[in-house]
């Protein structure tokens, strides 16, 4: 019965927005007739706004149509890891973290930093973020891969140009009815006190939890909640997502390469380049899409890249 209800909800999620848009179109077609009547032009501005809103709804529907895989509608788990290069790449990883938090905020997704490892001087050594919302995974999966930054380093007294890399990994949050078996004897559980300059994102209590899955060596950590029980539940959720990705996704080889050895987070494997010097341009190497407004992109306006990736991927299927 639960499966049928889930299927019904999924179908309604597809059909209802389409029906609403269709009704709105019919209403607008009728409304246009008002413009021919006496003093009908007073409604012109209102109708223009309605048309603009409908166009945006149809664009969203088109994007939703591209998200047809079973797990696309799920919440997402995003991990960011800096490549080699110390402070420079750690600062770049933090810039990416900010970009995705801004993107989530724009889409009214609920984003939570569940594990943050600050760098010694600046930036971050790693972060895990949960992004909750309808189709969060379907959209943000477009960001999985290596991101390259070219700029004059703020940490270089000689003002030389530096190239930095960071890997972004994306997993779907796994729902309870998908069976990922984790035996108690395969799990090592450590509790520790949250530490580091986590600021508002980290509660400095003794409730942080680290889970190690012994057969695979996968480690997940959560130190965001005050309750040890909640931290353990979140860490377990992330572990299930990573095990699922490992067992059924093609991402498997990529994940091992990107996380297993930081020297692999480098040339030749990047999906996108962000150039701040000697010119300003963001280029997606998978689709060829280029955007000159780098500041806008770094402020979370990445929908054009996501849309381009999804359309390009659909065309290859």
Buried (B, 14 or more C-beta within 10 A) or exposed (E): EEEEEEEEEEEEEEEEBBEEBEEBBEEBEEBEEBEEEEEBEEBEEEBEEBBEEBEEBBEEBEBBEBBEEEBBBBBBBBBBBBBBBBBBBBBBBBBBBEBBBBBBEEBEBEBBBBBBBBBEEBBBBBBBBBBBBBBBBBBBBBBBBBBBBBBEBEEEEEEEEBBBBBBBBBBBBBEEEBEBEBEEEEBEEEEEEBEBEBEEBBBEBEBBBBBBBEEEEBBBBBBBBEEBEBBBEBBBBBBBBBBBBBEEBEBEEBBEBBBEEBEBBBEEBBBBBBBBEEEBBBBBBBBEBEBEEBEEBBBBBBBBBBBBBBEBBEEEE
